[in-house]
Amino acid sequence: MKTILVTGGAGFIGSNFVRHVLAQTTDCRVINLDLLTYAGNLENLQGVDQDDRYSFVRADIADPQAVAQVFRDEAIRYVVNFAAESHVDRSIKDPGIFVRTNIMGTQVLLDAARTAGVERYLQVSTDEVYGSLGEDGAFSEEHQIQPNSPYSASKAGSDHLVHAYGHTFGFPTVITRCSNNYGPYQFPEKLIPLMIANALENRELPVYGDGKNVRDWLHVEDHCSAILTALMHGRPGRVYNVGGNSEMENLEVVRLILAALDRPESLIRHVTDRPGHDRRYAIDATRIRDELGWEPSRTFAEGIRQTIDWYLANRDWWERVRTGEYQKYYEDMYFGR
């Protein structure tokens, strides 16, 4: 049985990845290490905790003693690092926590994994480390790193650390850089779940600036498939871009959501733009397609309809998240019996 340590496995992408691994493999077990900060929610993993191939450890990725203990307790062969502060707006207000978690936490994890002699370490990164594009072109893996927010700078710093550990120590690392994710269990401060929830409540939908900022949208289940593929088959020292082939202006995404929910566009409210807001991202995912045979399985039209349906069917989940009630879940689950 292959043991995979997943850090940040109670978050949006991490929890979807845990579910994906357990559903798609029979020879893997998952250790989920998560501190359960504001975006970590064990409700994302309801039902998974009944699988004897899954276990949860509450710990801080930046705590060397706690992380080392996990490696001592478990025969970990693979590490996938999702643990990160990830919202640009929050990084503008408090950059320090992003440096601590995203850079120092990565260093702690790398040291523990290297000491334990793991077979593969995969760092989950973002296309935001590349900066902003003009109207044409796409980010390839050779594109210059030029982050423009405290969040993306911290992710670029962690990427450089991972690369350095591979180059200096011969440590088997892989980095994936994805475009904007969407899908089930996404914390509703991000664009798509925020707009869905506000529209359902007939509240104003805040759109930064003119709304013409362009993102490449990737369904989280496709992203999880790419990560597992890169983890098991990627070349050590390689960076793999992961994109959804679905570039779209933010305002167009918002209008699609309103139309799908039969809500008026008069709910859109343009607000002051985010400081340093990158204008356009686009991913060239040729390498992962040609080397590993991965491609996204769904169009944005299919994925956004599935996502809206999920939020409609799981209104109680996102309402608890929006009110903070989900934060009580851990205490009730483990200490309230």
C-alpha positions, 0 to 999 in steps of 0.5 A: 500500500502506497502512503501519500501525505496530503497537506492542506487536505481539508481545503478546496482542492486538497479535499477534492484530491483526497476524494479523487485518490481514494476513488481512483486507486486501490493501492493508496492510503492518504494521510491528511495533515491540515491545521483547519484554518478558516478555509479548512473544513472537515465537512468537505470530507464527510464520508471519507473518514469511513474509509480505512485508507484515510486518516487525519492529523491536525497540525501546522505545516510550519511546525517542524516537530509536528511534521517530523512526528507524522513522518516518524509515525507513517511510512510515507512514500509520496507528499503532495503539498496543498497547504497554503494561504491562497486568497490574493485579497487576504495577502494584501491585508496580511502578507506575513501569514502567507510568508510563514505558511507558504514559504517557511511551511514548505521548507519545513515539509521539504526537510522532513520529507528529504530526511524520510527519503520519500519517493516523490514530493509534489508542490501544488503551485499556481499560474499567478507566479508568472505575473500578468500576460498581454492580450496574446500568448500563454504561460509556458513552464519556461516563462519568467517568474514575475509575481505581482501580489504578496500571495503569488510572491510567496508561492514563487518563493516556495517554488524556488525552494522546491527547485533548489532542494531538487537541484542541490540535494537530488531530491525527487520533486515535481511542481504543478502550476494550475490556472484558476480552479472551480468546482465543489467545496470551494470557499465562497470568498472566491469568484465563482462560489461567491457569485453563485451564493450572492445570486441565490440570495439576490444580493449584489455581485461585486465585480472588480474594476471593469470586469475584463480581467481574463482567467483560464478556468480549470475544473477541480476534478480535472486538476486533481487528475493532473496532480495524481498523474504528475505525482506518479509519472512526472519526471523529477525536477520537472514543472508541469503547467495545468490548464483548462483551455477555458479563457474567459473574462470575469464579467462573462463568468458572472453573466453566465452564472446569473443567466443559469440562475435566472437572476437579473444582470442589475445585481452586478456592482462594479467596485474599486479594482484590487491593487495590482490586479493582474489583467490576464492569465493563460496556460500552455499545458502542452508539456503535461499533455505530450509527456504524460497524456493528460488533458481536461475532460470537460469544457467550462460550459459543462463544468460551470453547470455541474458546479452551479448544480452542486451549490444548489444541491448543497446550500446548507454546506455553503450557508454554514461556511458563510456564517462560520458555523463549519468551524465548529465541526471539528470540535463537535466531531472529535470532542462533542460526543 
